[in-house]
Amino acid sequence: MSTQPHNQGDEQLPLEQDLLPQMSSSDDAKPARNQGLSVVNQEIPVALDHALIRTLAMLQQTNLATAEDCTQVSAMVKSEWLAGRGADPVDCLASLTAGGSEMLDATVEAISIKLAQTLPFQPTRIPFAGKLIAPSSLYEKNPDIELLCRLMLVPIAYAEDLDVLALASINPFFVDALAPIIAEYTLEKNNTKPIISSVRLDYAGWQCMCSKHFREETES
């Protein structure tokens, strides 16, 4: 698993300039945890909205999706989030473009690999994540974190309380977005800085983990 810094200062991409909600200076001054858990679009936490915009921008930049694809994917993801269900744009894009359920695994993997390659620190892919035990007590003690993980479908694959965590997903950009939110949350709550690692999942492992952690079946 690759431990990585998550304040990478990415340049703002064109799609983000078009879609990113304007935040006031008072919002900018708030801790990341508070910013991430405030809401836009009725009930969607800011952290999710920003992560979705960033993912869609990179999908276009890497020629994995057209602007029309991204519009459809955004609508699909936000519809699920507003209904209180988890959703991921990589999964939604694969469902749109795979041409059949038998191609979903390969399509998700291709998208996931290409997205990971754009990050300075590429997450390690692990094929056995579905066998790991869900950190149920951590989710119960930290409902704000559980909410973001559940909606973003980013399971915590490994946890030593909040001190050492491994976040897992088919979408490395969602992991990259969630890590600093959890880090700020932990700093505020425990006055400690956690070690957060990222791992990349295969499609079947991700589906299994989401079902186990969130009692939620992903689209297939």
N, C-alpha and C positions, 0 to 999 in steps of 0.2 A: 504494500500500500504506500502511496506517495503522500508524505506530509508536505503541505504547500502553503505559502502565504496567500491570503485572499484579498489583499488590497493592491491589486495589480495596476490600477489607474488606466484602465482601458480607454482608448480613444472612443468618443461617441460616434456611433455609426449613423449613416443617413436615415435609416428607418427609425432609429431611436429619436432623432431630431423631430421626425414627423409625429411620432406617437407618444413619446414620453410626456406624462402629465407635468405641467409646470408646478414646481414646489416653491412655496414661499420661503423667505430667508429664515423665518422662525422655524419652519420645518427642517431646514438644513442644519440648524443649530441643535436639534434634538438628537439624543443617542440613537444609534442604528436600530436598537430593539424597538424603540417607540415609533420611529419612522416606519419600520417594516410591518408593524402590527396595526398602524392606523389604516384606514380604509379609503379606497376610491371605487368608482363604479358600483356604488351601493354597498357591497359587502366584501369586496376583494381587497385583502391586505396589500399595501404598497409594495412590499417585498416581492409578492407574486407578480404584480403588474410589471415591475421593472425586470424581473427575471424572464418573463414571457417576451417582453419587447426585445430584450437583448438576444434571446434565443432566436426569435424570428429574424432579427437583423442579420445574425450570423448565418442562418439558413439561406437567406438571399445572397449574402456576400460570397458564400461558398458554392453557389449555384445548385444547392440542394432543393430549393423551392422557389417558385415564382411569387410575385407580389400577390397574385390571385390566390395561390396556395396559402400564403401566409394570412390573408384575410379570412379564408375559410377556417384555417387552423385556430386563429385567434378567437373566432366566434365559437368554435367547438369547445375550446379550453375554458373560456370565460363562462359559457353556459353551464358547464359542469361545476365550476367553482361557485357560481351564484346559487346552484342547487345544493351546495355543501358537499359535493363529491370531488374526489381527486381527479386530476387530469394532467397529461404531459404533452407538449407540442410535438416531440419526436414520435411518440406513439400515434398521435392524431395524423401527422403528416404521412407516416408509414401506412396507416389505414386508407388514406386518400390515394396514395400512389403505388402501393404494392401490387395491385391488380389481382388480389386473391389472398385468402388467409394463409395459404401454403407458402407465400413469399414474405410474410410479415417478419419472421425472424431475421432473414437475410437483409431485408430493407432497413429494419431498425438498427441492425449491427453496422451496416454501411453508413447510415446517418450518424450514429453514435461515434464511430471511429473518426469520421471527418471533423466533427465538432471538437472532439478531444484533441485532435492534432493542431487546432488553432490556439490552444491554451499553452502558456509557458511551461506549466507542470502538468503533464498528462497523467490522469488517474490510471492506476493498475486495474486491469480487467480480471475479475475473479469469477470462476464458473460454479462455485460451490456455495454461494451466498444463501440460497434458499434453505440450506440446512442449519444456518445459524439461528440461535435463539433470540426472539424479539425481546428488547429491553422494556418490558411492560411497565415495571415500576418507575422507570425514568419518564416514560410518557405520562403516567398518572401524576407524578410529582410536578411535571412541567407542561401543563396543558397548552400554553402558548406555543411551545416548541412542537408538541404533538400536532397542533392544528396546521402549522406550516408544513411539517413533514407529510401529513396526511393529504393535504390539498395538492402539494407539489409531487406527491408520490415519490418521496425521497426517504426510504427507510434508514434508520440508524443501524448499521450492520454490526457494530461493536461499540460497547460503552463501558467505561469505568466511571460510573456516575456521570458528571458533566466535565470531568477532568481530561479524559481521553476518549475521543469519539471517532468513528469512521462512518461517513455518510456515503450512501450508495444509490446509484441511479443509472438508467440508460442515457440520461441527459446530463453531461458534465457541466453544462452551464447552470442548471438548477442547483447542483451541488455547490458550485462556485459562488452562487448568489446566496445560498442558505448559510454557508459556513460563517461569514462575518456577522450575520444576525445572531447565530447561536453563541459566537464568541463574545459579542457585546452583552447578550443576555446573561451569560455566565459571569462576566466581569461585574455586572451590576448586582447579580444575586449573591455570588460567593466571593467576590473580590479576587478572583483567580483568572488567569488566562488559559483556556483549554488548548490541548493539542488536538487538532482536527485533521483527519486524513480523508482522502477521497478514493473511492473505488468505483469502477465502471462495471455494470452488470450486463449479462446476456439477457435476451428478452424473456426467456422462460424463467430464469432466476429472479428477474425483477417482478414478474407477475406473481411468482410464489411468495416473495417477500412482502409485496403489497397486500396480498391476501392474508398473510400471517400477521403482519404488523397492524393493518388498518381494517381488517375484516372487509376488504373491498376487492371486488373482481375488476380487473382492467378489461378494456375492450380487446377483442381478438377477432 
